[in-house]
């Protein structure tokens, strides 16, 4: 477009120059052939569509390690212990009672870790000597959805490993309530 305007300006100048009298006697005529510029439409190359490859079945679902739910959780592990009583009617009863004591101990340990422990103490002093010293600990919590990971019974001692998984939002509300 700019070339056409430039050419027409030159032609106008030449024509205007011919109309004005010049001191020379003869002027040769200038023959100008018009240049026709036709626009050329250039198409952008078409993008090749990518073929979707099917994933292997095991890659459809993220693994437990990769899932957002697994790394956003807080995990608390404890090991509760229970001793088998000596006066039982059978070894199975001793095992069952030791396991029950170990589970109760594990729940207590979880409650202590989640909610904390309230400690009260008192001393009775007479004649500048301690007559009685008493320390009490209290735990007040509700533990739900704790999982038993492993149970080991050896030499009359039962150990239960327990795990509690807590959402961070739930953990913040527990801490705020303290």
MARMARZA-431864 format. One record per residue: residue number from 1; residue in one letter; x, y, z of N, C-alpha, C, CB in turn. Coordinates in steps of 0.05 Angstrom, whole numbers, plus 5000, padded with zeros to 4 digits. Glycine has a CB too. Layout:
N
   seq   type   n.east   n.north   n.up   ca.east   ca.north   ca.up   c.east   c.north   c.up   cb.east   cb.north   cb.up
   NUM      A        X         Y      Z         X          Y       Z        X         Y      Z         X          Y       Z
...
This chain:
178
   seq   type   n.east   n.north   n.up   ca.east   ca.north   ca.up   c.east   c.north   c.up   cb.east   cb.north   cb.up
     1      X     5017      4976   5000      5000       5000    5000     5017      5025   5000      4981       5000    5024
     2      X     5039      5024   5016      5057       5047    5017     5071      5051   4990      5077       5044    5039
     3      X     5076      5030   4976      5090       5032    4950     5072      5045   4930      5098       5004    4940
     4      X     5046      5039   4931      5027       5051    4912     5025      5081   4917      4999       5038    4914
     5      X     5024      5089   4942      5022       5117    4949     5047      5132   4940      5017       5121    4979
     6      X     5070      5119   4944      5096       5131    4937     5097      5134   4907      5119       5114    4947
     7      X     5088      5114   4892      5089       5116    4863     5070      5137   4852      5082       5088    4850
     8      X     5046      5139   4864      5028       5159    4855     5038      5187   4862      5000       5155    4868
     9      X     5053      5190   4884      5064       5216    4890     5086      5223   4870      5076       5215    4919
    10      X     5102      5204   4862      5123       5210    4842     5110      5217   4815      5142       5185    4839
    11      X     5090      5202   4808      5076       5208    4782     5064      5235   4783      5055       5187    4777
    12      X     5052      5243   4805      5040       5269    4807     5061      5291   4805      5025       5272    4834
    13      X     5084      5286   4817      5105       5305    4815     5116      5308   4787      5128       5297    4834
    14      X     5117      5286   4772      5126       5287    4745     5106      5302   4727      5131       5259    4734
    15      X     5080      5295   4731      5060       5308    4715     5059      5338   4721      5032       5296    4720
    16      X     5062      5345   4747      5062       5373    4754     5086      5387   4743      5062       5376    4785
    17      X     5109      5373   4741      5133       5385    4730     5130      5390   4700      5157       5366    4735
    18      X     5115      5373   4686      5111       5376    4657     5093      5400   4652      5099       5352    4645
    19      X     5075      5407   4669      5057       5429    4665     5070      5456   4668      5033       5427    4684
    20      X     5091      5457   4684      5104       5482    4688     5125      5487   4666      5118       5483    4716
    21      X     5127      5512   4657      5145       5518    4636     5174      5516   4646      5140       5546    4624
    22      X     5190      5504   4630      5219       5500    4636     5235      5516   4616      5227       5471    4636
    23      X     5258      5524   4623      5275       5540    4605     5285      5523   4582      5298       5552    4619
    24      X     5285      5496   4584      5294       5479    4562     5273      5478   4540      5301       5451    4572
    25      X     5281      5474   4518      5263       5474    4495     5249      5447   4492      5278       5481    4470
    26      X     5263      5426   4495      5250       5400    4490     5252      5383   4515      5263       5386    4466
    27      X     5230      5371   4522      5229       5353    4545     5218      5326   4534      5210       5364    4568
    28      X     5232      5306   4541      5224       5279    4531     5201      5269   4550      5248       5259    4531
    29      X     5181      5258   4538      5159       5248    4554     5168      5223   4570      5135       5241    4536
    30      X     5158      5221   4594      5164       5198    4611     5140      5179   4610      5171       5207    4641
    31      X     5146      5155   4604      5125       5135    4603     5126      5118   4629      5127       5116    4577
    32      X     5104      5119   4643      5103       5104    4668     5083      5082   4665      5096       5123    4692
    33      X     5091      5058   4671      5072       5036    4671     5063      5031   4700      5085       5010    4658
    34      X     5037      5029   4704      5027       5025    4731     5034      4997   4741      4997       5029    4732
    35      X     5041      4996   4766      5047       4970    4778     5022      4962   4794      5072       4971    4797
    36      X     5012      4939   4789      4989       4929    4803     4999      4909   4824      4969       4915    4783
    37      X     4993      4915   4848      5001       4897    4870     4976      4882   4879      5013       4914    4894
    38      X     4978      4856   4877      4956       4839    4886     4964      4826   4913      4949       4817    4865
    39      X     4946      4828   4932      4953       4816    4958     4954      4786   4956      4932       4825    4979
    40      X     4973      4775   4970      4976       4746    4972     4968      4737   5000      5006       4738    4965
    41      X     4950      4719   5001      4941       4708    5026     4957      4684   5034      4910       4701    5025
    42      X     4971      4686   5056      4987       4664    5065     4973      4651   5089      5016       4673    5073
    43      X     4967      4626   5087      4954       4612    5109     4974      4601   5128      4936       4589    5098
    44      X     4967      4603   5153      4985       4592    5174     4984      4561   5172      4976       4602    5202
    45      X     5006      4548   5177      5005       4519    5176     4987      4507   5197      5034       4507    5179
    46      X     4972      4487   5190      4953       4475    5208     4968      4459   5229      4933       4457    5192
    47      X     4959      4462   5253      4971       4446    5275     4962      4418   5273      4963       4459    5303
    48      X     4981      4400   5277      4974       4372    5277     4961      4365   5304      4998       4354    5270
    49      X     4939      4352   5303      4926       4344    5327     4941      4321   5340      4897       4336    5322
    50      X     4946      4324   5366      4960       4304    5381     4941      4281   5387      4972       4315    5407
    51      X     4951      4257   5382      4935       4234    5388     4937      4228   5418      4944       4209    5372
    52      X     4915      4225   5431      4915       4219    5459     4922      4189   5463      4887       4225    5472
    53      X     4943      4186   5479      4951       4159    5484     4938      4149   5510      4982       4157    5487
    54      X     4929      4125   5509      4916       4113    5532     4937      4106   5553      4900       4088    5524
    55      X     4931      4114   5578      4949       4108    5600     4945      4079   5608      4944       4127    5623
    56      X     4966      4069   5620      4964       4042    5631     4944      4042   5654      4992       4032    5641
    57      X     4930      4021   5659      4909       4021    5680     4920      4029   5707      4897       3994    5682
    58      X     4945      4022   5713      4956       4029    5739     4962      4059   5741      4980       4013    5746
    59      X     4963      4073   5719      4970       4101    5719     4945      4119   5720      4987       4109    5695
    60      X     4921      4107   5717      4896       4123    5717     4892      4136   5744      4872       4105    5710
    61      X     4897      4122   5766      4893       4132    5793     4920      4138   5805      4877       4112    5810
    62      X     4923      4161   5818      4948       4166    5832     4952      4146   5855      4949       4195    5842
    63      X     4977      4140   5861      4982       4121    5883     4977      4135   5909      5011       4111    5881
    64      X     4976      4120   5931      4971       4131    5957     4993      4152   5964      4970       4109    5978
    65      X     5017      4147   5956      5039       4165    5962     5035      4192   5948      5066       4153    5955
    66      X     5024      4191   5923      5021       4216    5907     4995      4231   5913      5023       4209    5878
    67      X     4975      4218   5924      4950       4231    5927     4951      4254   5947      4928       4211    5936
    68      X     4937      4276   5942      4938       4299    5960     4928      4293   5987      4923       4322    5948
    69      X     4910      4274   5990      4898       4267    6016     4919      4255   6034      4875       4249    6013
    70      X     4939      4241   6023      4958       4227    6040     4978      4246   6052      4972       4205    6025
    71      X     4987      4266   6037      5007       4284    6049     4995      4308   6064      5026       4293    6028
    72      X     4969      4311   6063      4957       4332    6079     4947      4322   6106      4934       4344    6063
    73      X     4953      4298   6113      4943       4287    6138     4965      4287   6159      4932       4258    6134
    74      X     4957      4289   6184      4976       4287    6207     4972      4259   6218      4970       4310    6228
    75      X     4995      4245   6221      4994       4218    6232     5007      4217   6259      5007       4198    6212
    76      X     4993      4204   6278      5004       4201    6305     5005      4171   6311      4985       4216    6327
    77      X     5029      4162   6318      5034       4134    6324     5041      4131   6353      5056       4122    6306
    78      X     5029      4110   6366      5036       4104    6394     5037      4073   6397      5014       4116    6414
    79      X     5050      4065   6418      5052       4036    6425     5042      4032   6453      5081       4025    6421
    80      X     5019      4019   6456      5008       4013    6482     5018      3986   6492      4977       4013    6482
    81      X     5021      3983   6518      5031       3958    6530     5011      3947   6551      5058       3961    6543
    82      X     5008      3921   6551      4991       3908    6570     5004      3882   6580      4963       3903    6559
    83      X     5002      3877   6606      5014       3853    6617     4992      3832   6622      5029       3860    6644
    84      X     4998      3808   6616      4979       3786    6620     4977      3779   6650      4986       3761    6603
    85      X     4953      3777   6661      4951       3769    6689     4960      3740   6694      4922       3773    6700
    86      X     4971      3735   6717      4981       3708    6723     4959      3689   6730      5001       3709    6745
    87      X     4937      3698   6741      4915       3680    6750     4893      3680   6728      4904       3690    6777
    88      X     4898      3665   6707      4878       3662    6686     4872      3633   6682      4887       3675    6660
    89      X     4849      3627   6670      4842       3599    6666     4855      3587   6641      4811       3597    6663
    90      X     4864      3603   6623      4877       3592    6599     4897      3613   6587      4856       3584    6578
    91      X     4916      3604   6571      4934       3623    6558     4919      3642   6539      4955       3608    6542
    92      X     4897      3633   6527      4881       3650    6509     4869      3673   6524      4859       3633    6495
    93      X     4859      3667   6549      4848       3688    6565     4869      3708   6573      4834       3677    6590
    94      X     4893      3699   6580      4915       3717    6587     4922      3735   6563      4940       3701    6596
    95      X     4923      3723   6539      4929       3738    6515     4907      3759   6510      4932       3720    6490
    96      X     4882      3752   6512      4860       3770    6507     4860      3794   6527      4833       3756    6509
    97      X     4865      3788   6553      4866       3809    6573     4890      3828   6569      4866       3797    6601
    98      X     4913      3816   6562      4936       3833    6557     4932      3850   6532      4961       3815    6553
    99      X     4919      3839   6512      4914       3855    6488     4895      3878   6494      4903       3837    6465
   100      X     4874      3872   6509      4855       3893    6516     4868      3915   6533      4831       3880    6532
   101      X     4886      3908   6551      4900       3928    6567     4919      3944   6549      4916       3914    6589
   102      X     4932      3932   6530      4950       3946    6511     4934      3965   6494      4965       3926    6494
   103      X     4910      3957   6485      4894       3975    6468     4884      3999   6485      4869       3960    6457
   104      X     4876      3994   6510      4868       4016    6527     4891      4035   6532      4856       4005    6554
   105      X     4915      4024   6536      4939       4041    6540     4945      4057   6515      4963       4024    6548
   106      X     4942      4045   6492      4947       4060    6466     4927      4083   6463      4946       4040    6442
   107      X     4902      4078   6469      4882       4099    6467     4888      4122   6487      4853       4088    6473
   108      X     4897      4115   6511      4905       4136    6530     4928      4152   6519      4912       4123    6557
   109      X     4948      4139   6508      4971       4153    6497     4963      4171   6473      4992       4133    6487
   110      X     4945      4162   6456      4935       4178    6434     4920      4203   6445      4916       4162    6416
   111      X     4903      4199   6466      4889       4221    6478     4908      4241   6490      4869       4211    6499
   112      X     4929      4232   6502      4949       4250    6514     4963      4267   6492      4970       4235    6530
   113      X     4969      4254   6470      4983       4268    6448     4964      4288   6434      4994       4248    6428
   114      X     4939      4280   6431      4920       4297    6416     4910      4320   6433      4896       4281    6406
   115      X     4901      4315   6457      4888       4335    6474     4906      4346   6496      4863       4325    6486
   116      X     4927      4332   6503      4944       4341    6525     4936      4328   6551      4944       4371    6527
   117      X     4951      4333   6572      4946       4321    6598     4943      4343   6618      4970       4301    6606
   118      X     4923      4341   6635      4919       4360    6657     4932      4347   6682      4889       4367    6662
   119      X     4950      4361   6695      4964       4351    6717     4957      4367   6742      4995       4351    6712
   120      X     4950      4353   6764      4944       4366    6789     4963      4353   6810      4914       4363    6798
   121      X     4974      4369   6828      4991       4358    6848     4986      4371   6875      5020       4363    6840
   122      X     4991      4356   6896      4988       4367    6923     5009      4354   6941      4959       4363    6934
   123      X     5018      4369   6961      5036       4358    6980     5025      4365   7008      5065       4371    6977
   124      X     5027      4345   7026      5020       4351    7054     5046      4351   7070      4999       4329    7065
   125      X     5050      4374   7083      5075       4378    7098     5068      4382   7127      5091       4403    7087
   126      X     5083      4367   7144      5080       4369    7173     5107      4369   7186      5062       4345    7184
   127      X     5112      4389   7204      5138       4392    7217     5160      4395   7197      5143       4368    7236
   128      X     5155      4410   7176      5175       4416    7155     5184      4391   7140      5199       4429    7168
   129      X     5167      4370   7140      5173       4346    7125     5149      4338   7108      5181       4322    7145
   130      X     5154      4327   7085      5133       4319    7068     5120      4294   7079      5143       4314    7039
   131      X     5094      4295   7086      5080       4272    7096     5068      4256   7073      5057       4281    7116
   132      X     5056      4271   7054      5044       4257    7031     5046      4275   7007      5014       4251    7037
   133      X     5054      4263   6985      5056       4277    6959     5039      4262   6939      5086       4279    6949
   134      X     5022      4277   6926      5003       4265    6907     5003      4280   6881      4975       4264    6919
   135      X     5005      4265   6859      5004       4276    6832     4982      4261   6817      5032       4275    6818
   136      X     4964      4276   6805      4943       4264    6789     4944      4275   6761      4915       4270    6802
   137      X     4940      4257   6742      4939       4265    6714     4911      4259   6703      4961       4252    6696
   138      X     4901      4276   6686      4874       4273    6674     4876      4277   6644      4854       4292    6686
   139      X     4862      4260   6630      4859       4263    6601     4830      4261   6594      4876       4240    6586
   140      X     4820      4280   6579      4792       4281    6571     4792      4285   6540      4776       4303    6586
   141      X     4787      4263   6526      4787       4265    6496     4769      4242   6485      4816       4262    6485
   142      X     4761      4247   6460      4747       4226    6445     4765      4219   6422      4718       4236    6436
   143      X     4772      4193   6420      4789       4184    6399     4772      4166   6381      4814       4168    6410
   144      X     4771      4173   6356      4755       4157    6337     4772      4150   6313      4729       4172    6328
   145      X     4767      4128   6301      4780       4119    6276     4810      4114   6279      4775       4139    6254
   146      X     4819      4106   6303      4847       4098    6306     4849      4069   6295      4856       4100    6336
   147      X     4872      4064   6283      4876       4037    6271     4898      4023   6286      4884       4040    6241
   148      X     4894      3997   6290      4915       3980    6302     4933      3971   6279      4903       3955    6317
   149      X     4958      3978   6281      4977       3972    6259     4990      3944   6264      4999       3993    6258
   150      X     4998      3939   6289      5012       3914    6295     5007      3906   6324      5042       3917    6289
   151      X     5005      3880   6328      5002       3869    6355     5024      3848   6359      4973       3857    6359
   152      X     5039      3851   6381      5060       3832    6387     5056      3822   6416      5089       3845    6384
   153      X     5056      3796   6420      5053       3784    6446     5078      3767   6451      5027       3767    6448
   154      X     5093      3774   6472      5118       3759    6477     5123      3760   6507      5142       3771    6461
   155      X     5128      3737   6519      5135       3734    6548     5114      3747   6566      5162       3746    6553
   156      X     5089      3745   6560      5068       3756    6577     5063      3786   6573      5075       3751    6605
   157      X     5077      3798   6554      5073       3827    6549     5061      3830   6521      5100       3843    6551
   158      X     5040      3845   6519      5027       3850    6493     5032      3879   6486      4997       3843    6494
   159      X     5042      3884   6462      5047       3911    6452     5029      3915   6428      5077       3916    6446
   160      X     5014      3937   6428      4996       3944    6406     5006      3971   6394      4966       3945    6415
   161      X     5013      3971   6369      5020       3996    6355     4994      4007   6342      5043       3992    6334
   162      X     4988      4032   6349      4963       4044    6339     4970      4070   6325      4943       4049    6362
   163      X     4954      4076   6304      4959       4101    6289     4932      4116   6286      4970       4094    6261
   164      X     4934      4142   6289      4911       4160    6285     4918      4180   6264      4903       4174    6312
   165      X     4901      4182   6244      4905       4201    6222     4885      4224   6225      4902       4187    6194
   166      X     4895      4249   6226      4878       4272    6231     4882      4292   6208      4885       4285    6258
   167      X     4860      4304   6199      4861       4325    6180     4872      4350   6192      4832       4330    6168
   168      X     4889      4366   6178      4900       4390    6190     4879      4410   6200      4918       4404    6170
   169      X     4856      4412   6187      4835       4430    6196     4825      4421   6223      4813       4432    6176
   170      X     4821      4395   6226      4812       4383    6251     4833      4387   6273      4805       4353    6247
   171      X     4858      4385   6266      4880       4389    6285     4880      4418   6295      4907       4382    6272
   172      X     4876      4437   6277      4875       4465    6286     4852      4470   6305      4873       4484    6261
   173      X     4829      4458   6300      4806       4462    6318     4811      4449   6345      4780       4451    6305
   174      X     4826      4427   6345      4833       4414    6371     4852      4432   6387      4846       4386    6366
   175      X     4871      4443   6373      4890       4460    6387     4877      4486   6397      4914       4467    6368
   176      X     4858      4496   6382      4844       4521    6390     4827      4516   6414      4827       4532    6366
   177      X     4817      4492   6418      4799       4486    6441     4814      4481   6466      4783       4462    6434
   178      X     4840      4480   6465      4856       4474    6490     4854      4497   6509      4886       4469    6483
